[in-house]
């Protein structure tokens, strides 16, 4: 079953590109026509690229790996936060912190600072410091939550990164490329599709277009996570059945050995093998 269609993409305005004067020549293969000075994206190719990206991300999620979503532009922030949070994946919707990927160890230290502050509030440390210090630490915690709260569970580098507007998030694209992390993203006519591994040619400015594509991608990731859980449950059931079978076999072997060694059994054997005396 197709994940999307030409008409559905048309309805959400995914075909509208930028003005001709702002176009990136590398997007030529994905441009269908020009109308009133605005490039129109070939939605038939968009359908294919969405399918490719969704299937690839589904397999990554099924393998148990993390996918980092990035969207700091105003019209995409809330959409990404809502949809990605629902599937339990990390995301960045505030300013991209330089070195987020290439200097990940330092970012993790900053994230752990949040956990330290939380511990202070629970173990009574806050009761032994001044009101001013408590206020400063609380403000620090709020600031860290805004910047890094959405990646608190990201304990290692992500296995893939999904970007809305690769031109705006060029630093994230460069860091992912440097570390050979597969990159996916929505690419408008003013961007370079060759800068990432899986480019989805579509309008990355309209909230309707962004929400529609993100919905398809998140559903694919969710399916991958569900299949992983199903596989895990099936494996656990199989392992339990195997252990149970081994226990039954072991108990049977033990009872048989005990029966063979029992005095009654030995006596029965002697009686059956004794030759009757001749008169």
C-alpha positions in Angstrom: 0.0 0.0 0.0 1.3 3.4 -1.0 2.2 5.8 1.8 1.1 8.9 0.0 -0.2 10.0 -3.4 0.2 12.8 -5.9 -3.2 14.3 -5.0 -2.7 14.3 -1.3 0.6 16.1 -1.7 -1.0 18.6 -4.1 -3.7 19.4 -1.5 -1.2 20.3 1.2 0.8 22.5 -1.1 3.9 20.4 -1.2 4.5 21.3 -4.9 5.2 25.0 -4.3 8.9 25.9 -4.5 10.7 29.2 -4.3 11.0 32.0 -6.8 13.1 31.2 -9.8 15.7 33.8 -8.8 16.4 31.8 -5.6 16.6 28.3 -7.0 19.5 25.9 -6.6 20.4 24.4 -10.0 21.0 21.0 -8.3 17.2 20.8 -7.8 16.6 20.8 -11.6 15.8 17.1 -11.8 12.9 17.6 -9.3 11.3 20.7 -10.9 8.3 20.1 -13.0 7.7 23.6 -14.4 7.7 27.4 -13.6 4.5 29.3 -13.0 4.4 33.1 -12.4 8.1 33.1 -11.6 7.8 30.3 -9.0 9.1 26.8 -9.5 6.7 23.9 -9.2 8.1 20.6 -7.8 7.4 17.3 -9.5 5.3 15.5 -7.0 5.6 12.2 -8.7 9.3 12.2 -7.7 8.3 13.4 -4.2 6.1 10.3 -3.8 9.0 8.0 -4.7 11.4 9.8 -2.4 9.0 9.8 0.6 8.6 6.0 0.1 12.4 5.5 0.0 13.0 7.6 3.1 10.1 6.1 5.1 11.2 2.5 4.4 14.8 3.3 5.3 13.9 5.0 8.6 11.5 2.2 9.4 14.3 -0.3 9.2 16.6 1.9 11.4 13.9 2.1 14.0 13.3 -1.6 13.8 16.9 -2.2 14.6 16.5 -0.3 17.9 18.6 2.7 16.9 17.8 6.4 17.4 16.8 8.9 14.8 17.4 12.6 15.6 14.9 15.1 14.1 16.0 18.7 13.5 13.7 21.7 12.8 14.4 25.1 14.2 12.3 27.2 11.8 9.2 28.7 13.3 6.6 27.0 11.2 8.1 23.5 11.8 9.1 23.6 15.5 5.8 22.8 17.1 4.9 20.2 14.4 8.2 18.3 15.0 8.0 18.5 18.8 4.4 17.1 18.8 4.8 14.3 16.3 8.3 13.2 17.2 7.7 13.3 21.0 4.8 10.9 20.4 7.1 8.2 19.0 9.8 8.7 21.6 12.6 9.9 19.3 15.0 12.8 20.2 14.6 16.1 18.5 16.1 19.6 18.3 13.7 22.5 17.8 15.7 25.3 19.4 19.0 26.7 18.1 21.3 23.9 16.9 24.2 23.8 19.5 27.5 23.7 17.6 29.2 20.4 18.1 25.9 18.6 18.9 27.2 15.6 17.0 31.0 16.2 16.5 31.5 17.1 20.2 28.8 14.8 21.6 30.7 14.0 24.8 30.5 17.6 25.9 26.8 17.8 25.1 26.2 14.7 27.2 28.0 16.4 30.1 25.6 19.3 29.8 22.6 17.0 29.7 23.9 15.2 32.8 23.9 18.5 34.6 20.1 18.4 34.5 20.1 15.1 36.2 22.4 16.5 38.9 20.2 19.4 39.6 17.1 17.1 39.8 19.0 15.0 42.3 19.8 18.1 44.4 16.1 18.8 44.7 15.3 15.3 45.9 18.2 14.7 48.4 17.7 17.9 50.4 20.7 19.8 49.0 18.4 22.7 48.1 17.5 23.1 51.8 21.1 23.8 52.7 21.8 26.6 50.1 20.6 30.2 50.0 17.5 31.4 48.3 19.5 33.2 45.6 21.5 30.1 44.8 18.3 28.0 44.5 16.9 30.6 42.1 20.0 30.6 40.0 20.1 26.8 39.8 16.4 26.7 39.0 16.9 29.1 36.1 19.9 27.1 34.9 17.7 24.0 34.9 14.9 25.7 33.0 17.4 26.9 30.4 18.9 23.4 30.0 15.5 21.9 29.6 14.6 24.2 26.8 17.8 23.5 24.9 18.5 19.9 25.7 15.4 18.4 27.3 14.3 16.8 24.1 17.6 14.9 23.7 18.0 13.8 27.4 17.5 10.2 26.4 20.0 10.3 23.6 22.9 8.5 25.3 24.9 7.9 22.1 25.2 9.3 18.6 22.0 8.9 16.5 22.0 6.4 13.7 20.2 8.8 11.4 19.2 12.4 11.3 16.0 13.9 9.7 16.1 17.6 8.8 13.4 20.1 7.8 15.1 22.7 5.6 18.6 21.5 4.9 19.7 25.1 4.0 18.8 26.5 7.4 20.2 23.5 9.2 23.5 23.4 7.2 25.6 23.0 10.4 23.6 19.9 11.4 24.0 18.6 7.8 27.8 19.2 7.9 28.2 17.4 11.3 26.2 14.4 10.2 28.2 14.2 6.9 31.5 14.4 8.8 30.5 11.5 11.1 29.0 9.4 8.2 25.5 9.6 9.8 22.8 8.9 7.2 20.8 12.1 6.6 17.2 12.5 5.5 15.3 15.7 4.9 12.8 17.9 3.1 14.5 19.8 0.4 13.0 22.9 -1.3 14.0 24.4 -4.6 16.5 26.8 -3.0 18.5 23.9 -1.4 21.0 21.4 -2.6 19.6 17.8 -2.6 23.1 16.4 -2.9 24.0 17.6 0.6 22.1 14.8 2.2 21.7 11.1 1.6 17.8 10.9 1.2 16.3 14.1 -0.1 12.5 14.6 -0.2 11.8 17.4 -2.7 8.9 19.4 -1.3 7.8 22.7 0.1 9.6 23.1 3.4 8.0 26.5 4.3 4.3 25.6 4.4 3.2 24.1 7.8 0.7 21.9 6.0 3.3 20.3 3.8 5.7 19.8 6.7 3.1 18.3 8.9 1.9 15.9 6.2 5.4 14.6 5.4 6.4 14.4 9.1 3.2 12.4 9.7 4.1 9.8 7.1 7.7 9.6 8.4 6.7 9.3 12.0 4.2 6.6 11.2 6.9 4.6 9.4 9.2 4.9 12.4 6.4 3.9 14.8 5.7 0.8 12.7 9.4 -0.1 12.9 9.3 0.2 16.7 6.2 -1.9 16.9 7.7 -4.6 14.7 10.8 -4.5 16.9 8.7 -5.1 20.0 6.8 -7.9 18.3 10.1 -9.6 17.3 11.5 -9.2 20.8 8.3 -10.6 22.4 8.4 -13.6 19.9 12.1 -14.2 20.7 11.4 -14.1 24.4 8.5 -16.6 24.0 10.7 -18.9 21.9 13.5 -18.7 24.5 11.1 -19.5 27.3 9.7 -22.5 25.4 13.2 -23.7 24.7 14.1 -23.4 28.4 10.9 -25.2 29.4 11.6 -28.0 27.0 15.1 -28.4 28.4 13.8 -28.6 31.9 11.2 -31.2 31.0 13.9 -33.3 29.2 16.3 -32.9 32.2 13.6 -34.0 34.7 12.7 -37.0 32.6 16.3 -38.1 32.3 16.8 -37.6 36.1 13.7 -39.6 37.0 14.7 -42.4 34.6 18.2 -42.6 36.2 16.7 -42.7 39.7 14.3 -45.5 38.6 17.3 -47.5 37.1 19.2 -47.1 40.4 16.4 -48.0 42.8 16.7 -51.3 44.8 13.3 -52.5 43.6 14.3 -52.2 40.0 17.6 -54.0 40.6 15.8 -56.8 42.4 13.3 -57.1 39.5 16.2 -57.4 37.1 17.9 -60.2 39.2 14.6 -62.2 39.4 14.1 -62.0 35.7 17.6 -63.1 34.8 18.0 -66.0 37.4 17.9 -69.5 35.8 15.5 -71.9 37.7 17.4 -74.7 39.5 17.1 -78.2 38.0 15.7 -81.1 40.1 
